[in-house]
Amino acid sequence: MTISQVGAYPLSKGIKISTVDGKQTTSGTALLKRGFAHMQKHGVIMDVTNVEQAQIAEDAGAVAVMVLDKLPFDVRHAGGVARTASVKVIQAVLDSVSIPIMAKCRIGHSSEASILEEIGVDMIDESEVLSPADEIRHIWKWNYTTPFVNGAKNLGEALRRIEEGAAMIRTKGEPGTGDVSHAVAHIRMVNNEIRKLKGIYDNNDDQELIKISREIQSSLEIVKETGRLGRLPVVNFAAGGISTPADAALLMNLGCDGIFVGSGIFKAEDPLERAKAVVIATTYHDDPKTVLDAQKMIDEKKSMLGLDTKNLDLRMQERGPTI
Amino acid sequence: MNDELLIGVLALQGDVEENIKAATYALEEMNQKGKVISVRYPDEIMKIDGLIIPGGESTVMGLLIAIKNGLLDSINKVLQNRLPIMGTCAGMIVLAKQSYDRVVGNKKQLLLGALDVEIERNSFGRQYDSFESNLEISGIGNDFRGIFIRAPSVISAGPQVQILSKFDGKIVAVQQENIIGTSFHPELSGDNRMHKLFIELIAKWKKANNQ
């Protein structure tokens, strides 16, 4: 198998078995959920709030779009409670673009998640960009046939989300700020923890593995598998503050499998060109000449101004349950 | 004569590494000397003996093929040389002559037009309807695990196209001379028989070309 099966619940509620043409078919397996995330690799997933933006994103080469009510930058300015997007808007986007469609629900809000599954979105983001609905527990994602993506800022968070059924992980970063430093810090943290874990695994030091599993509050099974693989057992994207082709290349070069761009595109004054440029820089991240060509397509005067993350009223990365 | 095969996986977007792994395992199982590499540049395309276009999003791959200087020309050139090419899922769409989306209809997207088929994208539904099932595939058997992820299907095929597999009345695997296309993801099933079938084509092509 080229995709890890660690932690998969073979009898979870999300698995649907039926018979087609006398043959048994199975939906909602860990392989299909994680496999879907693997198809997004080396691609750019773009935040959109309406059909027009979704079409621009598709034309620019987005691998999927993420539908939300307000871009993270506007969520900060609006204040109040941020909830899942309007059903009407999501439906309109589903009817107008051919690429996968994702949507955000509040952390722990299993009912918003069920609504998104019923509408038919291809992946659900249980996201700290919206106001958490449960401060104690995340959604038990094995109950769904639709795959989930979750944010994480360190290895423990990532592995706990995968154990709850997340088929994909993204860095949390600090959304809506145009400041990429938090996403960089989060992927560095995860990479360093995995590097250490791999060394311990390769030395067959079980006692140390058990100690780490206790420290990061994740099962020994998933800790061992991560050590064996030397990477997260699911696809890991960068998110939070990415605004330019150079930002995308930076995070890909740190080992991310792909890129989420939130406010960075549609809060800029050159969204179509910028979206294309980010797509090119993501694919050719390790080729400075092509990244330069991509960076030439945008104008820094048209980038979103961004926010100073040292003086934020709201740190989205700190929201939600601690375990 | 150099009997080592160099297989390229088009590395623009999608599950590139999974195809590299599956093809590498297939080479080992066949005891065939060879190497599998990722390819993104025209000169890389020109030196390989076989090309895999992986799963992912066909619209994105088409755009990236069109954007990179010389990439489309190099792919068209190796197509003229009848280089063996396999497309899985999105890869099959990119190889096709025509395609439309089941819900959205016609979408402007770059297609290579090498495989004489019309494709319906997202033919079995959205991700909720993605499924696994055993398939009967000509030349392989009746127990191949098909992994269908927002999978396309072949709606109509030209006279040169051989149908390798059908599921629920829909065509899900085809071969036209040296080109293989599948709706499903053989690189994810942990069964490398489809990749072996493709590598046999490559070995034959290389032998014929070296004479």
Contacts between the chains, C-beta under 8 A, distances in Angstrom:
chain1	res1	chain2	res2	distance
A	1	B	188	7.8
A	1	B	190	4.1
A	2	B	17	7.6
A	2	B	18	4.2
A	2	B	21	4.9
A	2	B	22	6.3
A	2	B	187	6.2
A	2	B	188	6.2
A	2	B	190	7.2
A	3	B	18	7.2
A	3	B	188	6.1
A	20	B	133	7.1
A	20	B	167	7.6
A	20	B	168	5.0
A	21	B	167	7.3
A	21	B	168	5.1
A	21	B	169	7.3
A	23	B	133	5.3
A	23	B	134	6.4
A	23	B	167	7.7
A	24	B	133	6.6
A	24	B	134	7.8
A	25	B	131	4.4
A	25	B	132	6.8
A	25	B	133	4.2
A	26	B	131	6.2
A	26	B	132	4.9
A	26	B	133	7.2
A	27	B	128	7.2
A	27	B	129	6.5
A	27	B	130	6.3
A	27	B	131	4.7
A	27	B	132	7.9
A	28	B	128	8.0
A	29	B	132	6.2
A	31	B	132	6.9
A	31	B	147	6.6
A	31	B	188	6.7
A	32	B	127	8.0
A	32	B	130	4.8
A	32	B	131	7.1
A	32	B	132	6.5
A	32	B	147	6.9
A	32	B	149	6.3
A	35	B	15	7.9
A	35	B	130	7.8
A	35	B	147	6.1
A	35	B	149	5.3
A	35	B	185	6.6
A	35	B	188	5.2
A	36	B	127	5.5
A	36	B	130	6.6
A	36	B	149	5.4
A	36	B	150	7.3
A	38	B	15	4.7
A	38	B	18	6.4
A	38	B	55	7.8
A	38	B	188	7.5
A	39	B	14	5.9
A	39	B	15	5.9
A	39	B	55	5.2
A	39	B	56	5.3
A	39	B	57	7.2
A	39	B	89	7.6
A	39	B	90	7.4
A	39	B	149	6.1
A	39	B	150	7.8
A	40	B	56	7.7
A	40	B	57	7.9
A	41	B	13	7.2
A	41	B	14	6.2
A	41	B	15	6.1
A	41	B	16	7.1
A	41	B	17	7.7
A	41	B	56	7.2
A	42	B	11	7.3
A	42	B	12	7.1
A	42	B	13	4.6
A	42	B	14	6.7
A	42	B	16	6.8
A	42	B	56	7.6
A	43	B	13	4.8
A	43	B	14	7.5
A	43	B	56	6.9
A	43	B	57	6.5
A	43	B	60	5.9
A	58	B	59	6.6
A	61	B	59	7.2
A	61	B	60	4.9
A	61	B	63	4.3
A	61	B	64	6.8
A	62	B	60	7.4
A	63	B	13	6.2
A	63	B	56	7.1
A	63	B	57	4.8
A	63	B	60	5.2
A	64	B	57	7.6
A	94	B	103	7.4
A	95	B	103	6.6
A	95	B	104	7.3
A	96	B	104	6.5
A	97	B	104	6.6
A	98	B	59	6.7
A	98	B	101	4.0
A	98	B	103	7.5
A	98	B	104	4.7
A	98	B	107	5.1
A	98	B	121	6.0
A	98	B	122	7.0
A	99	B	57	5.6
A	99	B	59	6.2
A	99	B	60	7.7
A	100	B	57	7.6
A	100	B	126	7.9
A	100	B	127	6.7
A	100	B	150	6.7
A	117	B	128	6.8
A	120	B	126	5.1
A	120	B	128	6.1
A	121	B	126	7.9
A	122	B	126	5.5
A	122	B	127	3.8
A	122	B	128	7.8
A	122	B	150	7.0
A	123	B	127	6.7
A	145	B	128	5.4
A	146	B	127	6.3
A	146	B	128	5.5
A	147	B	127	6.7
A	276	B	63	7.9
A	276	B	67	7.9
A	279	B	60	7.1
A	279	B	63	7.3
A	279	B	64	7.3
A	280	B	64	7.3
A	280	B	67	6.4
A	283	B	11	7.9
A	283	B	12	5.4
A	283	B	13	6.3
A	283	B	40	7.2
A	283	B	64	5.8
A	284	B	40	7.0
A	290	B	68	7.9
